[in-house]
Amino acid sequence: MRGLFDWLSRRPLRLLHALGAGVGWLTWWGSPTYRRRFRTLTQQAGIAPAAAREAIGEAGRMAAELPFLWLRPPERSVLDIVRIEGVELVEAAHARGAGLLLLTPHLGCFEICAQAYAERFAAQYGPITVLYRPARKPWLREVMESSRARPGVATAPASLAGVRQMIRALRRGETVGLLPDQVPPDGMGVWAPFFGRPAYTMTLAARLVQQTGATPLLIWGERLRRGAGYVVRLSPLDETIPADAAAQEEAAAIVNRAMEGLIRTCPQQYLWGYHRYKSPRAAPRAAE
């Protein structure tokens, strides 16, 4: 399998996206569970049928582009295929000196966001620290770890030690990246509305802001057509996260509304097959 990943990583992005679209539709037709969840979530969110259909192929493109992104040679700059919009927001946030928290849902190419940030801003503002959960398969874990050990990118495990690592990074005035639409372990989230239905939502994003005074910004990587690259878009968080650490339900609802707003800008690139409404798993003892 690693050999296939290596081979795919050397193929043009346009070809990978074409293959990925086919993989997306094969997955759709091959999994009744996936189809049922996909339809339920898109209908619940009020997504137009045309956009929902397009999201099937985009989910495959997201998977097919990973070898290119993870195994790309370090000397090959990702900025050759990425345009960043909202640079002034990053500069203004760092001018405050309190750190920067970047929030993105499973929308577009979220892998590109950290790589683009690192190449564009790490030399000036320090690395970006991203939260990750190691893959179960050893070969895939090795690929992911080598990918995320790039200059300007630091990784934090999904554990109490990782949370402390992110807090330290923010207090140094650096940047942390999170996907707040991930379902956290039991006891590490609260139930908050997401597209009109209660979803177990992490409290980590709000707590990082509350504990460090970091500036939260929204970010997502739009996948362009025909392998033309990506646009990484940054925007402010419209609502203010409450300073009171006890207001976790309110803070989680604010973050969820922000994620909904991003998703509605490009619903055809959201990962609707992600099981957002599943019950949380048991928390690891260390996290407790």
N, C-alpha and C positions, 0 to 999 in steps of 0.2 A: 504493500500500500504506500509506503514511503517513496518507492520508486515512481509510482504514478504521480504522487504529489510533486516530486522533483521535475518530472516531465511536463506536467501542467504549468508549473511555475515559469517555464521558459516559453510558453505559448503567448501570442498576442492577447491583450485584454479583450479585444473585439471577439476573438474566437472563443475565449472562455465564457463570455456573456452569452454567445449564441448557444454553446453547449449547455450552459446553465439554465437557459429558458426551457430547453427540452427536459432537463432533469426536474425542473419545477413541475411541469405538467405530468411527467411520469409519476412523481410522488403524489400528485393530486389524484390521479386515476387509480393508483395502487393502494391507497390508504383510505378506507371509509371513515376511520376515526378523524383523520386529518381534514377530510372534506367537511364532515359534520361540524368540527370545531371552527374551521375557517368560515363556513357559512353563518354559524351562530354569531360569531364575533363581528363580522362585517355588517350583518343585518342589524345587530344591536347598536352598532355605532352609526348606522344610517349611511353606509358607504354605497355610492352608486355602483350598479352592477358592472359597468365598464371598468371602473377603477379596481373593483374587486377581482375581476378576471385578470387584469394586468398584473396584479400583485402575485398571482400564481407563478408566472414566469420570473418576476423579480426576486422571489424567494430562492429560486434556483440560481439566478445570477449571483446573489449574495454568497451562496455556498461555493460556486465555481470560481469566484475571484479570490478566494482565500489562499490557494497556493501561490498566486502571483504576489499577494500582499505579504504573506508570511515568509516566503523564501526569496524575496527580491534581494539581490546583492546590495550590501550597504552603500556601495559607491553609486548606485542608481537612485537618484533623488526622486522622491515621491512628488515633489513640487513641480516636476515636469508635466504631471498629469492632473494637478490639483490647483484650483483657484480658491482663495480664501476671502470671504466677505465678512466684514466686521472686525478687521484688524484693530481699528481704533478702540473697540470695546475691550479687547485684551490689554492694550496699552493703558487705558484709563483704569482698569481694575488693578493692574500691577502698580500703577502710580500711587494707589492708596496704601500699598505695602502690607495688605492683610491676607494675601493669597487669593487664588482663583479656583472656583469649583465649577467644572464643566459638566452639564447634565444632558444626556441624550437617550432617547428610547431606542428600541430595536427598529430603527428607521434608516433606510438607505444603507450606506456602507459605514457602519459605526467603527469598523476597524481602521478606516482611513483617518479618522479624526485625530487620534493620538499620534499617529505617525506624522501627519501634516503639522500638527502643533509643535511636535518635537523639532522638526527640521526648521520651522519658521521662527520659533520663539525660545527654544531651550538655551541657546547660547547667550541670550540676553537676560532671561528671567528664570533660568534653572529648569530642571526636568519636569515632565508630567508624570505623576504617579497614578497608575490605573489599577483598579480592583480586578482580580481574576480568580477563577476557580480552576485548578488543574484538571486536564482531561483524564479520564479513567484509563484509556489505552496508552501504554508506554510510548509507542511511536508517535502518537499525536501529541502527547504531553511534551515530548522532546521538540517537536516542530513548533509548538506554541511558545515554549520557553525561549527557544532560539530567536523566534520572531520578535518577541517582546523585550528581548535584551538588546535593543538597538540604542545607539547614542541618543540621549535625551529622553529616554523612556525608562521609568522604574515601575516595577510591579509590586503589588501588595496582595498577599493571600486573603481569601475571604474568611478571616478569623479575627480574634481580638487583637492579635499582634499586627495584623494588616490595618485595622482601624487606627491603632496608635501610630503606625507608620504614616498614614494619611494626615492625621492631626499634626504630627511633627512637620510634615512637608508644608502644610498650609501655614503653620506658625513661622516657618522660614520665608514665607512670602512666595512659595512655589505654587504649582497647579496640580489639582487632582481631578480625575475623570471618573464618572459613574454612569451606569445605566439604571436609573431608579425605577424602571418598570420590570425589573427582575423580582421574582418572588423570594423574599428573605426567609431564613429559618424561623421556626416558631419562637415567639418571644422577642424577635428583633424587628417587628413591624406592627402596624395597626391596620384595621379595616377602613378603607376610604373609597369613595366613589371613583370609578374609572369607566367612562362611557356609560354612566347611569347604573352601574352594577357594582356592589362592594367587591373590592379586590384587596388582598393582603399586600400592604405597601410598606417598603422599607422606611424606617425613620432615620437612617444614617445620613441621607443628604441634608435634611434640616438640622440634624444635630451637629454636623460638621460646620455649618454656617453659624449656629448658635454658640459653639464652643470656641471658634477661631475668628469670627468676624469676616470670614472669606466672602468675596463677591461671587454670587451664583450667576452663571450665564448659560444659555441654552445653545446647543451645538448639534448639527447633524450633517452627514455627508451625502449629498445628492448624487446618485449614479447617472451619468449622462448616457445618451444613446450611442449605439454603434462603437462602444469602447473608447469614446472620446475623453474619458477621464471622470473627474468629480468636481463638485463645488462644495466646499465646506462652509456652511452658513452659521454665523454666530448672531445671537439676538439676546436682549435683556430679559430677565424674568419680570413679567408685568406686575405680579403681586409680591408683597414683602413677606418673607418668612418671619413669623412671630419670634420675638426674642425670648419669650417664656418657654423654657424647655418642657413644661408640662402640657403645652398645647400641641401635642404630637398629631392628633387627628386633624386639626386645622392645618398644620404644616404639611402633612401628607396629602391632604386634599388640594392644597395649592400646587404642590409638585405634580400631582396627577393631572390637574387642569392644564398645567404648562405642557406636559407630555401630550395631552389630547390636542392642544393647539398646534404643536409641531406636526403631529400625525395627520391632522386634517389638511395641512398645506400640501401633503403629498401622500395620500392614503395608499396609492398603488405601490409604494416602496416600504410599507410597514410589514413586519413579519406577523401576519395575522394567524399563522399556525402556532405561534408561541402560546403555551398554556398559561395565560395570564391569571386566570381565576382559580387555579388549583389551590388546594389546601397546603399550608406551609409544612415542610418537613421538620423533623425534630432537630433542635439546635445542637451543635457539637458542644461537648462539655466545656471546652476552653472558652467558647463564645459566651456560654452562660455565666 
